[in-house]
Amino acid sequence: MVVLAASVATTHGKPILSRQFHDISKDRTLELLSNFQNLVSKSSKNHTFIEDEHIRYVYKPLDEFYIILITNKQSNILQDLKTLDLMNDSIINYLNYSNGNISEWEIFDLSFDIITIFDEIIINGGYKENLTTQQISTYLAMESHEERIQEIIERNKEIEANEERKRRAKEIARREQERKQFGGMEMPGQSFAGSNDPNVANALNSYYSHASPAAQQSFAHSQQQNVQPEKPQFSSQQMDNTTSRMGGMKLSQQQSKINHRSSITGAHASSPTVTVRPETELHVENNGILITLKESIKATLTRDGDLQNCELKGSLDLRINNEEFGHAQLKLSSPPIKILKDRSYKFETHPNIDKSNFLTNGIISLKDKQNKTFPANDQSRSVLRWKKSITSETSDYSLPLSVNTWVAENDTNLYDITLEFEINNDKVESLQDLYFIVPVLPTKTDVQLNQDSNECGAEIVSIDDEQGIVIKVTEFQRGNQGVINFIVDAEFEDALFPISVMFHHNNVDISTKDKTSLIGVSIGEVNDCLDETTNLPYDVVTSLKTDVYEIV
């Protein structure tokens, strides 16, 4: 069976929407639908199909509309009727059609969803998938479920941001009040003391020059308090250079201890903000054909270490620096070919890639192999993208980093926090620049790591108003058990969350080509598409980084 197009049109011949599964232009599709209307109007027989010289139309009425399959005359009519029934039942089920009141604007409004139903039933090339109405409804519901989860996460972030803005506004107001007060009362003219206007300064000096000695001494003392040492301003580039020279902004060479209580004013003496976005750019010498498997992970974990939701995104980038290799084609190894049929994975190929060959044989090659070649300008080009969403850990997948959080309240608003973490995925050997960011700013206690359990070499690199407590592990190997323990004060336990986790993993060892992405994409061989017996030299590198990785 080969379906050329699936369409919806009114019984009066007006086309509403159409999905083509072969290279058919819009004008040709409109011509075929117009021909269908002419054939139906002339036919006096009550059939479910009609034919002309080259095309067969299989159709079914739906209220004031026709659902139409346009096929060639060699297509199996029984299979076409089953496909048509499946489309009809799926659309009725999705539209909740019960009283025969489907309007044209409803079809327009849900046109994208109806086309999605067509794509679930028929793959590119015009071949039917072996699905049921219930399975199609499940696939459509899964996407809407993920969207609702994402909306809840975004809404929670907005609420947290609003609360944080209110807290900072109160802190600014408190500091301003402390600045205006002296000895429990507001000083006369102190609101002008910090002014840079020379007229104001001259007026104050003239006034207090004729005042009593006590008033003169009080004014001089207030002037000294208002003179603050100017803080040096650093550009982002200077900060990066300073960080590299100091080896990661270590605040103490003897112990990971940071005191945030000023002995004079009681305000926070925050350390400089450290950028915690790891550097993940790969710089690898290209020996001919360089294949890069890039992936990013977005995950939300509970405090007990259970997976709440997760989304993996990845791409296969191709980089060629020799015109002789322009006719290359990439063959995936056998295990990845199996996941191409799994509906929980979503694969997208570049428009110039032969998608049918990829889905059928797991081969990445150009559509026009004879006349076109891959660019050989030594620039990376993405030829394949994928995405996988999961809501719980399964037997064939495990997170790259599992984290268990233990929180105990030692005293009022004083919490003992223990982070226990390890690498569970056998495709990840190590993680570099592993950060844990706890969104609190301590006010009553000094923060220090418990060195008795700190076998992973963790250190506190920053504590500031913007991020909170930033803890870094430079490198963490698979097979090791990581434990970080410290005590911090907070208004309540939920203020310690969400704890953000950041890391990256680059495998740039080109001595081995047996590398696999997290979802299982790996390269079996690379050869010439014009002569498949000719193998071409290639190297494979992998990259993994976090997008959002939170403990809530």
N, C-alpha and C positions, 0 to 999 in steps of 0.2 A: 504494500500500500504506500502510495506517495501522495501526500496532501500538498497542493500548491499554495492554497490560502484558506483561511477561515474568516468568515465575515458575518456581520449582522446588518440587515437592511430592512426597511419597512416594506409592508405588503404593496405599497404604491411605487416601489422601485427606488426609494431614496437610500443611498448607502450611509450607514451610521459609523461603522468602524470596520477595519480589516487588518489581519495579521498575515503577512506573507512569509512562507517558509522556504522560498526559492528566490532567485534574483529576478523579481518581477517589479516593474516600475509602477508608480501610482497611476499613471494614465492607462496602462495596460489592465490594471486591476479594475479601474472604473469601467473600462470597455467590457470586461468579462461580466461584471455585475449588471451592466445595462443589457447585455445579451441574455443573461439569465432572466431578467424581467420580461423581455420580449418572448422568450420561449415559454415561460409560465403563463403569460397572458393568452398565448395561442393554443396552449394545451388544454384539452377537455378531460383528460384522465386524471384521476386522483392518485398520483404516484408520489413517492418520496425522493425521486431522482429524475433528472432530465438531461438529455445529451444533445450536443451539436456534432459537428464533424470531428473535432479534436478534443473537446472538453466535456467532462461529466460534472453535473451539479447535483450534490446530495443535500437536501434541505429539509427543514422541519419548522413548522409554524410555532411561534411563541407569542401569544396574544396578537398584537398588531405588527409583529416582526417575523422575519425569517432568519434562522441560523443556517448558514450555507457553508458547505465544504466544496471547494473547487479542486477537482482531481483530474488526472488524465484517464483515458478510457481503459487503460490496462490495469487500473487499480482494482483491488478486491472489493466489490460492492458490499459484501457482508461485513468486512472489517470497517468500511467507511460508515455503515449504518451504526455499528457499535460505538465508533468514535463520536458520531453525531449525538447519539443518545447520552453518552458520558458528558459531552459538552453541555447539552441541554439540561441534564440533571444538576450539574455543578453550578450553572448560572442560576437556575431556579433556587437551589439551596442557598447560594450566596446572597441573592436578592431577597430572600425570604418571601418568595412569590406564592401567594395562597388565594388571592381573590381576583386575579386577572386584571390588575390595575398597574401595569408597567407603562410608564410614560417615556417619551423620547428624551426628555431632559435627565431622567434617571439613568438611561443608558449612557448619555454623554458624561454625566457626573461620575459614573463608575467604569468608564471606558478602560482606564489603566488596569483596574482589577480584573475586568473581563479578559483583556489581552494577557494578563498574567495567568489566568486559568487556561487559555489556549496554549501558552508556553509550557505549562505543567503537563498538559496532555500530549502535545506534539513537540518533539525536539527539532532543532534546526536540521533541515534536510527532508522534513515531511513525514517522519516515522513516528508512530504512536508509542507512547510509554504504557507499560502494563500497570495501570493504577486504578483505584476505585474512587468513588465520590467522597468517601470518608477520608481517604488519604489526602486528596486535594484540599479538602476543608481543613485538615490538620496542618498542611504546609502553609496555607494562607493565615491560619490562626497563630502559628509560631512567629511569623514576622510581626504581627500586631502585638503579640505578647512582649517581644523584645523591645518594641517601640515604647510600650507602656513602662517597662522597667527603666529604660533610659530617661523617660520623662520624669519619673519619680526621683531618680538620681540627680538630675539637673535641678529639680525643684528643691531637693534637700540642700544642694550646694548653695542655691540662692538664699535660702533661709539662714544657713550658716554664715554666709557673707554679710547679710544684714545684721546679724547678731554681733559679728566681729566689728563692723563699722560703729555700732552703738557703743561697744566696749571701748574702742579707741577714742570716740568722741568724749566719753566720760573721763578717760585718762587725760586727754588734752585739757579739758575743763578743770580737772583737779590740779594739774601742774600750773595752769595759769593762775588759779586761786592761790596756790602756795607762793608763786612769784610775786603776787600783789601784796601779800601779807608780810608784816615785820613785827615780831614780838607779839603776835596775837591781834594787832590792829593795823589798819592801812595807813601808810605814811603819807603825809601831805605832799602833793606834787609827785608822788612816786609813779603815777601812771604816765608822766612825761619823762621819767628818768632815763628810760631806754631809747628816747627819741634821738635821731641823728640831726635834727634841725638845729643849727647854731643859734638861732634866735631864742629857742626854748632854753638851751644851755646857758646863754648869757643872762636870761631873765632869772633862772634859778640861782646862778652864782651871785647876781646882784642882790637878790632877796636875802640869801643866807649870809652874805657878807656883813649885813647889819643886824643879824640875829644874835641870840645869846650864845655863849660858848657851847652849852649843851646841845642846842639845836644844830650848831655848825658841826659838832662831832657826830651827831646822829645822821646828818645829811651826807657827810663824808663816808660814813660806814655803809649807807645805802648805795652810794655810787660805786663803792668797791664790790658790793654784791652783784650789781648789775653789769659789771664788766666781765664778760665771759670770754675765755680763750677761744679764738677762732679755730674751728675744726678744719683740718685739711680736707680739701675736696679731691677725690680720686676719680678718674675716668674708669670705665669698665676695662679698658686695655691695661691701665696701670694696676688695677686690682688683680687682673689675671696674672701679670708679671710678678707682682708681690706674692701672690699665692704660690706660683711655681717656685720662687726662690725660698719660701718658707716651708715648702714641703707639705702643702695642704692646709695652711692656716692653723697650725697646732697652737692652741692657746696656752698650753703648759707643757714643758719638756719633761717634767718629773711625773706628773699625774694628770688624768683627764678631769680636771676640776676647774669650774668656772664660777666666779663670785659675781652675782648680779646686784649686789646691794652696795650702794655708794655710802661711804662713811660720813659724807658731809650732808647730802640732800636726801638720801634714801631712795633716789630714783634709780632706774635700771641703767647700768653701764653696759649696753648691748655691744657685742662684738660685731665686726663688719659682716655683712651678708655674704654668704658663700653661694655661688651658683651651683646647684646640685643636678643640673641636666648633664648626664654623662656624654662624653664625646664618642659618637658611634660611627663617624665617617671612616670608611675603609680606604686605605691607601695601599693598593697591591699592584705590583708590576705585572703588566699583561704580557704573556708569552705567546699570544696568538688569539685564543678565544678564552675570555674570562666570564664565568657564570657566577652570579651572586644571588644567593637565596636570602632575601631580607624578610624579616617578620617583626611585627609589633604585637604586644599583648595588652589587653584591657581586661582587668579582673577585679572583682569585689569579693573579699573573704570575710567570714565572720570571725569573732574573737576566738572561737574554738578551733579555727583552722579549716572550717568547711567552706566549700566553694558556693557562693551565692549566684554569680553569673560570670561568664567569661566570653571574650570575643578575640579571635586570632585573625590578623590580617597579614598577608604576605605578598611578595612579588618575586618573579624571576627576572633578573636583569641580565642582558646579554651585551658584552663589550668585545668588539672585534677590531684588530689593528692591522689586518693583512687582507688585501683584496682577494687573495687566493682562497680565503675561507668564507667568502660571501655567500656561497651556496650551502652553508652548513644547515643541518637539521639536528634537533636534540631529541633523543629518545629517553623517556623516563624509564626508570627501572620497574620491575614487575609489581612490587607492592603499591606504588602510587597509582598505577593503572586501575587497580581495584577501587580506590576511593573516588575515581571519576564517576562511578555509577551511584555513589552514595549521595542521596538528596540533601543530607545535612551539610555538605560542602558546596560552596559556590565558587566556580571557576569562571574567569573571564579572560579571553584571549584578545590580543591586539587586533584591530580590524584587518590588518594585513596578513594575519596568521590564519592558516587553514583550520578552522574550528572543528569541522567534521573529522578530519584526520586526527586531531588532538583527542577528541572525546572517544573515538573508536579505538585508536591504536596508541594513544599517549605520545604522539610525535608532534613536536613544535617545528613547523616549517611554513614557508611562505605560500600564499595561494597560487601565485604565478611563479612556479619554480624555474621555468625555462627562461623567462625574460627579466626577472627581478632578483636582486641579491640584498643581503643585509648590509647596512652602511659599515664601512671599514675605517671610520674616523676616530677609533679608540674612545668613543663616547658611549656611556651606559644607556641602554634603552630597555624599558620594561616591555616584555612580550607576553607575560602571564601574570595574572593576579588571582588571589584566592581569599576566601573568608570562611570562618567556621564559628558558629555560636553554640555554646553549651551552657546548661544551667546546673549541672552536677557532674562530678568526676566519674568517668566511666573506666572500664577495664582497659581500654586501648588508649587512654589519655591521662596524663597527670601533669599538674602545674610544674613549671620550672623551679619555683620556690614556694614551699609551704611554710606558713608562719602560724605559730600558736602564741596567743597573748594571755599572760597571767597577770591579773591586777588584784592587789590586796591593800585594803585601807589600814595603815598602821596607826594613824591618829586622825583627828579631825582635819579633813582636807589635805591629808598627807598620804600618798599612794606609793606602794612598792610595785614597780613594773618589771616584768620579765618577758623578753621576746625570745622565743625558741624557734629556730628556722633551720631548714636543710633543703638540699637539691634532690628532688624525687625523680625528675625526668632523665632517663638514660641517654638522651640525645644532647644533654647539656653537661659538659665536663666542669665548667667553672663559670663564675659570674664576676665581672669587674665593676668597680665603683658602685658597691651596694650601699644605698642610703636608706635610713629609716628616719622619717620626719614626724615628730610628735607635736601637734599644734597647740602647745601651751607655753606660756612665759612665766617661769617661776618667780615668785615675789618674796617668799619667806625662807627658802632653803637654798643652799648651794647644791648644784647638780654634779654628781661624780659617778662614774661607772664602777661597778663592783669588779675589781681586778681579779678576785679569786675565781670567777667564772668566765672571765674574758679571754678565752683561748683563741678566738677568731681575730684578735687584734683590732677590735673596734675602738673608735675614738670619737669624742664630741668635737665637731669642727666649727659649729656655730650655734649661737642662741640669740635670737633677735625677734623683734615685734612682727616681722613679716612672715617668717616661716615657723618659728618656735624652736624646738630642740632638734638639731640635725646631727645624726650619728652616722659615721661612715665606716665601712669595711672595705679596704682597698681591693682585696681579691678573696673569693670564697670558693673552695674546691668541693666537688661532689664526693660524698662519703664522709665529710666532716659534719659535726653537730655544732651549730652556732647557738650561743646563749649570750644575751645582753641583759644586764640587770642594773637598775638605778632607782632612785627615790626622788619624787618631785611632788610639789604641792599644786593643787588645782581646786577649783570651786566645787566640782563634783566629778564623778568618774567618767561620764559621757563627754566631758570637756577634753579628755585625752584622745578622743577619736573624732574623725577617722585618721588613722596613722597611714601616711603615704609611704610607699616603697618604690625605689627606683634602682634599676640595674641595667647592665647590658652585657652581651656575650658575643665576641667576634672570634670566629675560627678562620684564620688566614693562612693556615698551614697548607701550602699547595703540594706538599709531597704525597698527599693522599686525595683521591677523588671520591672516596666513599663517605660523603657527607649527606646528612638528611635534615630537612627542616622539622619543626615541631609537629606539623600535621602529617609528615611522611613523604614530602616531595624530595626526590633524589634523581640524579642523572645516571642513566645506564651507559650510554655511549653517545658520541657525536660523530656523524659521518657526512659525506657529501651527498646531497639529495639527488644529484645527477648520476652518481656512481656510489651506491650504498656500500660497496665493498671497500671503499676508501675511508679509513678512519682519520679524523682530524685531531690535532693536539688541543687540549683544553685543560683549564684549571677551575676548581670550584671553591668558593669561600661562602661562609654563612654569617649572618648577622641577626641578633635578637636584641630588642630593647622594649622597655615598658612605655606604654601610652598612659594608662591610668591603672595603678595597682594599689588598692586601698583595703585597709582592715577597718570594718565598721562595727 
